[in-house]
């Protein structure tokens, strides 16, 4: 019976705190993407394939 109790406890934890954690991680990643000064890095990454390879 302890396996059933552990499953229920872990499921309850994942349903409450796991959802909150995933939401906070999602908001942090979205905020990191749209932070001030990030557009320069995004533009560089978008145009990187057009730079010529001068390594020989």
C-alpha positions as CSV (number, residue, x, y, z in Angstrom):
1,X,0.0,0.0,0.0
2,X,2.9,2.4,0.5
3,X,3.5,2.5,-3.3
4,X,0.0,3.8,-3.8
5,X,0.5,6.5,-1.1
6,X,3.8,7.5,-2.6
7,X,2.2,7.8,-6.1
8,X,-0.6,9.9,-4.7
9,X,1.7,12.2,-2.8
10,X,4.0,12.7,-5.8
11,X,1.0,13.3,-8.1
12,X,-0.4,15.9,-5.7
13,X,3.1,17.6,-5.5
14,X,3.4,17.6,-9.3
15,X,-0.1,18.9,-9.8
16,X,0.5,21.9,-7.5
17,X,4.1,22.9,-7.1
18,X,5.3,21.3,-10.3
19,X,2.8,23.4,-12.3
20,X,3.9,26.5,-10.5
21,X,7.6,25.7,-11.1
22,X,7.0,25.0,-14.8
23,X,5.0,28.3,-15.1
24,X,7.8,30.3,-13.5
25,X,10.4,28.7,-15.8
26,X,8.3,29.5,-18.8
27,X,7.9,33.1,-17.8
28,X,11.6,33.4,-17.1
29,X,12.5,32.0,-20.5
30,X,10.1,34.3,-22.3
31,X,11.4,37.3,-20.2
32,X,15.0,36.4,-21.1
33,X,14.1,36.3,-24.8
34,X,12.5,39.7,-24.8
35,X,14.9,41.4,-22.4
36,X,16.5,44.8,-23.3
37,X,19.4,44.5,-25.6
38,X,18.6,41.0,-26.8
39,X,17.5,42.1,-30.2
40,X,21.2,42.6,-31.2
41,X,21.9,39.0,-30.3
42,X,18.8,37.7,-32.2
43,X,19.8,39.7,-35.3
44,X,23.3,38.3,-35.2
45,X,22.0,34.8,-34.9
46,X,19.5,35.3,-37.7
47,X,22.2,36.6,-40.1
48,X,24.9,34.2,-39.1
49,X,24.2,31.9,-42.0
50,X,25.0,34.7,-44.4
51,X,28.4,35.4,-43.1
52,X,31.2,34.1,-45.3
53,X,33.5,31.4,-43.9
54,X,37.1,32.6,-44.2
55,X,38.8,29.7,-42.4
56,X,40.7,28.4,-45.3
